[in-house]
Amino acid sequence: MSFYLSSLNGLEKEIIRELEKLYIYDCHEHLPPEKGRLKQKPDAFTLFSHYCQHELYTGGMDKEIMAKILWQPGDIDWKWKTFEPFYKQMKHTSYCRAAHITMEKYYGEKELTAKNVHAVSERIQKANTQGLYDCVLREDCKIIASINCDGPLDDTHSGLIRQTVRAIDYIYSYKDVLKKFGDGETSIDSVDDILKACEGYIVNAKEKGAVGVKYMSFYIDGATREDAQNTLKRLKNDPSLVLPRRNPLNEFVLTSRLRMTHDKGLVNCMHTGYRNDYRELSPANLLPFIMKNQDVKIDIYHAGYPYVREAIMLGKVWPNIRMNMCRTYLISQRFAFDALDEMLEMLPDNKIIGFGGDYYVVEKVFGHLVMARETIARVLAKKIQDGYLSLDRALEIGRKMLYDNPKEFYGFKDVGFNV
């Protein structure tokens, strides 16, 4: 168990060993098609791109320099010299821990140094061959299917990848209306025309195998169809007018689409919390819609962080809400531990979806999964030691979080798997 924390006790290790036996569902990724990854020229710094780039930027690295280091081929020695001071600042973070676990697993080094940076770069380039996704996801992570965002709908990787599509959002101007819901030129005069375009988009996604539509949480002020129509009229009458995201047309289209997504048999995958102006992404902003649409499936990403208790309360009160722990162990294992600990005291055991790697660098899914198993095991062990759960019951809950719950909520079939 070399990848796990040395402080784990015997019970925690026992639970991890049981969790490692499970075939699981990975409930949020950003993976490009494997053929796209194989066209890239990754190096050691690729492992410190997705999410670690936030630590680099907030630690003071210039964005243009960061782009050259993380996403462009270049001189390894220059990259290391520029990267090292910032790496020293961030190597203790959860984002970097996932990168370090990944690097140790696949490329034989626990941390990046001046002595090994060339060797790690050579190893990652050598491993960048067909079969990489199967090796990491199927063989090492025991993932039945990964729910993916931003990939082409026809990229299924023989069932390993299940795609979602993004909701059309951010209607700021009449130009946006024409571009996003028409051909860019033909006049759009009615909200009904917009909703018809939305329906066609969702139906097409469903027919091509999508399992969900991804949204960013948004403010709901009670916009009516009339409000939306009047806003559309304003935008058309003044092509120079640019509104904020929080406007009646955008809100009405988004709430209508949430209903539409469910009615067409797809799950609403809701990005909440962590990102830019996270205030508008609070899960609590969705409450007016949820109260009126208690059958509409909504998967709350990131457990709402930093609005964790607001998210848990949605799961506590409403039957259509699921708490998705995607990305959470990367943000902070401490927060993820506390959130799971509290959820197990508040929610039925079918409400928690235990893992989503949330990565575009495929190897890092393994690193995140190690952290997820570790955190889940520590929470379950605590509940056992407190007399709250038996070992058998704890393992049942662990299995439900990682396998049964996502399977049921998304309607998956385990074709070809003996689970």
N, C-alpha and C positions, 0 to 999 in steps of 0.2 A: 504493500500500500504506500509506495514511495511518494505518490503524488499528493497524498492527504496530509493534513496538519499532524504534527508529531504529538500534539496534546490530546488527541482522541483517546477516549477510554475504551475498555474492552467491549462494552455494550454498543457504543457508537460504531466501532469497527465491525461488529457482528451485523448490525443493521445495514451498513454500507455493503458488506459482502452479499447480503440478500438483495439489495437494490441493484447491484451490478448484474444480477442474474436476469433482470427484467428486460424484455423488449418494450420499448417505450414510444410515445409520440412526442415529437419535437414541435412545439406549438408557436413558433415564430422565428423566421430567418429572413435574411436579405441576400441569399446566395445567388450569384450570377450562374448561368449555365456552365457546366464543367468545361465545355469547349472554349468558353470565354476566358476562364481562368487559365487554361493551358496556353492561350495566346500571350499571356502576360509574361513578364520576366521578373518574378518575385525574388526578393533577397531577404536577408535577416530582418530588415526594417518593416517588411510586409506584416510581420507578426505583431508589430506595434502600431498598425494603422487603425483599423476600426475600433473606436472608443478610446484607445490610448491617445489618439490625436487630440481629444478634448483636454487631456492632462498636459500635453505639450503646449497647446494654444493658451490655456489658462495659466500655465507656468511661465509664459512669456515668449514662446517661439513665434517668429514671424510666419504668417500663413503661407507666403510664397516659398519660403525656405522649407517649411514643413511639407508642402506638396512635392518639392524636389526630393526630399528624403524618403517619403513614404510611398509615393505613387509613380515615380519616374526612375528609369534606369540611370545609373550614375556611378561615379567613383566611390567605392565602398569606404576608402580611408577618409575622404572628405565628409561623407555622410556620418561616419562614426565620430569624427572630431566635433562636428556640429551638434550631433544628437546627444553625446555623452553627458554634458552638463545638465540637460533637461531630464535625461533618463535617471540620473542620480536623484533628482527631486521627486520623481514619481514612482520609482520601482517598488515602493511599499504598498501601492494602491491595489484595490481589487481588480481594476482593469488590467494592471500589469501582472497580477498573480495568474490570471487566466492565460496571458501570453507566455509566462514562464512555465506553467504546467505543460502547455502545448509544445513549447520549444524543447523541454526535457523529453516528452513522450516521442516526438517525431524527429528531433534533430540533435538529441544527445547532450544538451547543455541546459543548466539550470538558470543561468543569467547570461546576458550578452556582455562580452568584454572585447577589448582591443585584440586579444589573442585568438578569440574564436569567431569573430564577426565574419571573416572570410570563409571559414569552414561551414558555419551555419548557412551562409548565403549559397554556397555550393551545394549543400545537402538539400535545401529547399528547392533549388532549381532542378536537381536530379530527380526529386520526388514529384515534380510537377508534370505528371504523365497521366494518360487515360487510366481510369480506375481509382483516382484519388478520392472522389466522393464516396464511392462504395466502400473503400478502405476505412475512411474516417467515420462516416455516418452509419453504415450498415454493420461493418465488422467490429469497429472499436467502440462505438456508442450504442449499438443494438437499437438503432432507430428504425421503426417500421416505416414512418413517413414524416417528412418535415413540411410544415405549413410555411410557405415562402411568400415573400412580398417583393414586388418589383421585377420578377422574372417573367419571360414570355409564357403565355398560357400553354403552349405546346411543349414546354420544357418540363417533362414529368420524370425523366430519368428512370423509366420503367416502374413508375409508381412510387419511387422514393421521394419525389418532390410533388407537393400538392400546392398549387398556386392560389393566391388571392389577388384581387385588383384593388387599386386605390379609388376611393370615391372622388368624383370631380368636385372640387371645393374652390374656395377663394374666388368668388364672383365679385369682382371689384368694379367692373365697368361694362359698358355695352360691348366693347371689343372682346372682353372675356366671354360674354354670352354667345356671341357669334362664333368665336373660335372653339369654345368648349362644347357647345350644344348644336352646332350647325356646320356649314362648310366654310365659315369665315366671311361670307358675303351676303347670302340670302337673309332677308329680314326675319327676325324672330319677334313676334308681337305678343305672344301669349305664354303665361306660365305653363299652360297645358303642353305647349310645344316642347318646353324644357323638360317637363316630367316624362313626356313620351320618349325623348332622347335618352333620359336616364334609364327608363325601363328597357330600352333596346340594348343599352350598354350592359346592364345586369343580366339580361337574358342571354346575350352573347357569351358573357363570362361563364355563366352556368353551363351552357351547352358545350363549352370548351373545357369543362372540368374544374373550374374554380370552386373553392369551398367557402370563400368568404369575401367580403368587401371591407377594406381597411379605411377607417375614418380617423381624423384628429378630433378630439373632444372640442366642443364649442358651446358658447353661451346660448341659452334658449330664453327668449323674451316673450314668447307667445305670438309670434308673427302668424298672421292669417293669410289665406290665399289672396284676399283683397290687398293686404299690405304688400305682399310679394308682387302682385300685378302693378300696383302703383309705383313700386320701386323700379320695376322693369321699365315702366313708361318714362320715369325720370331719367334713367340711364340712356334710353333710346333718344329722348329729346335733347340730351346734352352729352354728346359723345366724349367730351373732355372730363366729365364727372367721374371721379374715382372715390369709391366708398371704402370704409374699413371692412374687414372680414365680418364683423358683427353688424350685419344689415339684414333687413327683413327678407329680401330675396334669397340670399345665401342660406339663412336659417330655414326658411320654408322648404327650399329644395333639399337641404340636408335631412330634415326631419321626415319629409316625404320619402326620401330614399332609404332611410333606416327601416321604415315600414315595408317598403317595396323589396328591399334585400331579403328580409325575413319571409315575406309572402312568396318569393321565388325560390325559397329553400336554401338560402345561404346564411352564414353567420355574420353578424356585424362585429368586426374586429376593431376595437377602439383603443387607439393610442391615447393614453392619459399621462398627465404629469410631466415627467422629465423631458424638457426641450425648450429652448429659447424663452419666450414669455410663457412660463408654465402655468401662470394664473388662469389663462383661458382654457387650459387643458385639464383643469380639475375635473375628476369624475363626477363631483357633485353638480356640475353644470348640466348634466344630462337628466337630472331628477325629474323635471317637468315632463319630459318625453316618457321616461320609464314609468311614471305613475299612470299614464294614460295608455300604455302599451306593454302590459305585463307579460305578454306572450312572446315579445320580440327578443330573440337571442342576442345578447351583447356580451362579448368577451373583453373584460377590462384588462388591458395590457399594463405591465410594470407594477401591478398592485396599486396603481394610482400614485406612486411615489412622486413628490413628497406628501401627497394627500392620502396617506395610507388608511387612516381610520375612516375618512369619508368613503373610500372605496369599499372597505370591509363592511361599512354600514349598508351600502347598496346591496351587497351580497347577503347580508343578514336579513334585509327586509323584503327583497324582491326575488321571485323564483326564477326569473329569466337571466339573471346576472351570474357570470363566472369570474373568478379571480385568477388571472393568468400571471404566473411568476416569471414570465420571460424577462430577461435582462436583469432581474432583481439582484441576483447573487453577484453580478458584475458591478452593480452600483455600490452595494455594501452588503457583505455577508451578515454584518451585525443587524442592519435594518431588516434583511430578509429573514433572519432567525426570529427577531421580535414579531414581525408580521405573521409568520407561520404559527408561532407560538400562540398569538392572540386569535388567529383565525380558527385554530383547533378548539378553542373555547367558545367560539361564537357561531361557527358555520357547520351545517351538515357536511359530511365527508365527500359529497358529490360536487361541491362548489369550487374546489381548488384544482387548477391546472398547474402542475408542478414544474414544468420546464419549457423554455424556449430559448435557444441559443442567441438569437437576435444578431447574427453576424453575417458579413459578406466574405470573411476569410474562413474557409471551411474547417481547417485544422483547429481553429479556436473554439469550435463547438465542443470538442472533447474537453478542453480546459474548463469551459464553463460548466459542463456536465459534472465534472469532478467536484466543483464547488457546490453545485446544486445537491448532489447526493450527500455530500459532507454536511451541508446545512440542514437538509431534511432529516438526516440521521441524528444529528445533534438535538433537533427539536423533539423528535420521537423518543429518543433516549431520555431526555429530560422528563417527558410526560410519563414514561414508564417508571423512572426513579421517584417521581412524585406520587406514584400510585394512581395516576390518572388513566393510564392505559396498560393493558397486558401486552406482552411482546407480540403475540399473534394479531391482536387488534392494531397495534402500531404498524406492523408489516402490511396489513390489509389496507390501511390508510395510505401508506407509501405507494403501494401498487395502484390504488385508485387515482392518486395525484398524477402519476407518471404514465398510466396506461388506460384504465377504465374511463376516467372522467373525460379526457379529450376524445376518446373513441365514441362515447355516447353523445357528447355535445355536438361534435362535427359529423356524426353518422358514418364513421369509418368502418371498413371491413378489412380484417387481417388476412387478406388473400396470400397464401403461401407461407404463413408463419405459424409455428407451433408455440403459442404463448402460454 
